[in-house]
Amino acid sequence: MLTILYPILLFSPLIFQFTYGTKAIYKNTSMSFGKISLITFVSQIVISIALYSLSLYNFSKYFDEHPDQLRCGTPLAGILISILFLIALLTALILVQFIIIIWKKNRTKSSIA
């Protein structure tokens, strides 16, 4: 159960930003683009810290139950790198959506003038 929960929780802010950020671009939502971006960025960081702490706890619990196993921290490093990659991906998505908003505003200004 927890193995499927990790990716769902990690990707949920990215999916939220993509869907509601697109809705904010086309003015179909009551929240502004800035609020949506702030919510997704903060939730990505909070979820990442919580999942990393949970993974660290699970690894520690496993090694406490199996003391003769070889201890390796590579899975935790992989989780940390994937978390940093997802934060960078979320930031890139926010920047692309923000550029689209600026482009739409400039296009409407030039069509009015």
C-alpha positions as a Markdown table, in Angstrom:
| # | Residue | x | y | z |
|---|---|---|---|---|
| 1 | Met | 0.0 | 0.0 | 0.0 |
| 2 | Leu | 2.7 | 2.5 | 0.9 |
| 3 | Thr | 4.7 | 1.7 | -2.3 |
| 4 | Ile | 1.9 | 3.2 | -4.4 |
| 5 | Leu | 1.2 | 6.0 | -2.0 |
| 6 | Tyr | 4.7 | 7.5 | -2.3 |
| 7 | Pro | 4.5 | 8.4 | -6.1 |
| 8 | Ile | 0.9 | 9.5 | -5.8 |
| 9 | Leu | 1.8 | 11.9 | -3.1 |
| 10 | Leu | 4.9 | 13.1 | -4.8 |
| 11 | Phe | 3.2 | 13.8 | -8.1 |
| 12 | Ser | 0.0 | 15.3 | -6.7 |
| 13 | Pro | 1.3 | 18.9 | -6.4 |
| 14 | Leu | 2.7 | 18.7 | -10.0 |
| 15 | Ile | -0.7 | 17.4 | -11.3 |
| 16 | Phe | -2.5 | 20.1 | -9.3 |
| 17 | Gln | -0.4 | 22.8 | -10.7 |
| 18 | Phe | -0.8 | 21.6 | -14.2 |
| 19 | Thr | -4.6 | 21.4 | -14.0 |
| 20 | Tyr | -5.5 | 24.4 | -11.8 |
| 21 | Gly | -2.6 | 26.5 | -13.2 |
| 22 | Thr | -4.1 | 26.0 | -16.7 |
| 23 | Lys | -7.5 | 26.9 | -15.4 |
| 24 | Ala | -6.1 | 30.1 | -13.8 |
| 25 | Ile | -4.6 | 31.0 | -17.1 |
| 26 | Tyr | -7.9 | 30.9 | -18.8 |
| 27 | Lys | -9.8 | 32.5 | -15.8 |
| 28 | Asn | -12.0 | 29.5 | -15.0 |
| 29 | Thr | -11.2 | 29.4 | -11.3 |
| 30 | Ser | -11.7 | 31.8 | -8.4 |
| 31 | Met | -8.1 | 31.5 | -7.2 |
| 32 | Ser | -5.3 | 33.6 | -8.8 |
| 33 | Phe | -2.3 | 32.0 | -10.5 |
| 34 | Gly | 0.0 | 33.2 | -7.7 |
| 35 | Lys | -2.1 | 31.5 | -5.0 |
| 36 | Ile | -2.2 | 28.3 | -6.9 |
| 37 | Ser | 1.6 | 28.3 | -7.5 |
| 38 | Leu | 2.3 | 29.1 | -3.8 |
| 39 | Ile | 0.0 | 26.3 | -2.6 |
| 40 | Thr | 1.6 | 23.8 | -4.9 |
| 41 | Phe | 5.2 | 24.8 | -4.1 |
| 42 | Val | 4.6 | 24.7 | -0.4 |
| 43 | Ser | 2.7 | 21.4 | -0.6 |
| 44 | Gln | 5.5 | 19.9 | -2.7 |
| 45 | Ile | 8.1 | 20.8 | 0.0 |
| 46 | Val | 5.9 | 19.7 | 2.9 |
| 47 | Ile | 5.0 | 16.4 | 1.2 |
| 48 | Ser | 8.6 | 15.8 | 0.2 |
| 49 | Ile | 9.9 | 16.3 | 3.8 |
| 50 | Ala | 7.1 | 14.0 | 5.2 |
| 51 | Leu | 7.8 | 11.3 | 2.7 |
| 52 | Tyr | 11.6 | 11.5 | 3.2 |
| 53 | Ser | 11.1 | 11.2 | 6.9 |
| 54 | Leu | 8.7 | 8.3 | 6.5 |
| 55 | Ser | 11.2 | 6.5 | 4.2 |
| 56 | Leu | 14.0 | 7.1 | 6.7 |
| 57 | Tyr | 11.8 | 5.7 | 9.5 |
| 58 | Asn | 11.0 | 2.6 | 7.4 |
| 59 | Phe | 14.6 | 2.0 | 6.6 |
| 60 | Ser | 15.6 | 2.3 | 10.2 |
| 61 | Lys | 12.8 | 0.0 | 11.3 |
| 62 | Tyr | 13.8 | -2.6 | 8.7 |
| 63 | Phe | 17.5 | -2.5 | 9.8 |
| 64 | Asp | 16.4 | -2.8 | 13.4 |
| 65 | Glu | 14.4 | -5.9 | 12.6 |
| 66 | His | 17.3 | -7.3 | 10.5 |
| 67 | Pro | 20.5 | -6.4 | 12.3 |
| 68 | Asp | 22.7 | -8.7 | 10.2 |
| 69 | Gln | 21.8 | -7.0 | 6.9 |
| 70 | Leu | 24.3 | -4.8 | 5.1 |
| 71 | Arg | 23.3 | -1.1 | 5.6 |
| 72 | Cys | 23.2 | 1.1 | 2.6 |
| 73 | Gly | 21.9 | 4.6 | 2.2 |
| 74 | Thr | 21.7 | 4.6 | -1.6 |
| 75 | Pro | 17.8 | 4.3 | -1.7 |
| 76 | Leu | 17.6 | 7.4 | 0.5 |
| 77 | Ala | 19.9 | 9.3 | -1.8 |
| 78 | Gly | 17.8 | 8.2 | -4.7 |
| 79 | Ile | 14.6 | 9.4 | -3.0 |
| 80 | Leu | 16.3 | 12.8 | -2.2 |
| 81 | Ile | 17.5 | 13.2 | -5.8 |
| 82 | Ser | 14.0 | 12.4 | -7.2 |
| 83 | Ile | 12.5 | 14.9 | -4.7 |
| 84 | Leu | 14.9 | 17.6 | -5.9 |
| 85 | Phe | 14.1 | 16.7 | -9.6 |
| 86 | Leu | 10.3 | 17.0 | -8.9 |
| 87 | Ile | 10.8 | 20.4 | -7.2 |
| 88 | Ala | 12.8 | 21.6 | -10.2 |
| 89 | Leu | 10.1 | 20.2 | -12.6 |
| 90 | Leu | 7.4 | 22.0 | -10.6 |
| 91 | Thr | 9.4 | 25.2 | -10.8 |
| 92 | Ala | 9.8 | 24.9 | -14.5 |
| 93 | Leu | 6.1 | 24.2 | -15.0 |
| 94 | Ile | 5.2 | 27.3 | -12.9 |
| 95 | Leu | 7.7 | 29.4 | -15.0 |
| 96 | Val | 6.2 | 28.1 | -18.3 |
| 97 | Gln | 2.7 | 28.9 | -17.2 |
| 98 | Phe | 3.8 | 32.3 | -16.0 |
| 99 | Ile | 5.4 | 33.0 | -19.4 |
| 100 | Ile | 2.1 | 32.0 | -21.1 |
| 101 | Ile | 0.2 | 34.4 | -18.9 |
| 102 | Ile | 2.6 | 37.3 | -19.8 |
| 103 | Trp | 2.4 | 36.3 | -23.5 |
| 104 | Lys | -1.4 | 36.3 | -23.4 |
| 105 | Lys | -1.5 | 39.8 | -21.7 |
| 106 | Asn | 0.9 | 41.2 | -24.3 |
| 107 | Arg | -1.1 | 39.6 | -27.1 |
| 108 | Thr | -4.3 | 41.1 | -25.9 |
| 109 | Lys | -2.7 | 44.6 | -25.4 |
| 110 | Ser | -1.3 | 44.5 | -29.0 |
| 111 | Ser | -4.7 | 43.4 | -30.4 |
| 112 | Ile | -6.5 | 46.2 | -28.6 |
| 113 | Ala | -4.1 | 48.9 | -29.7 |
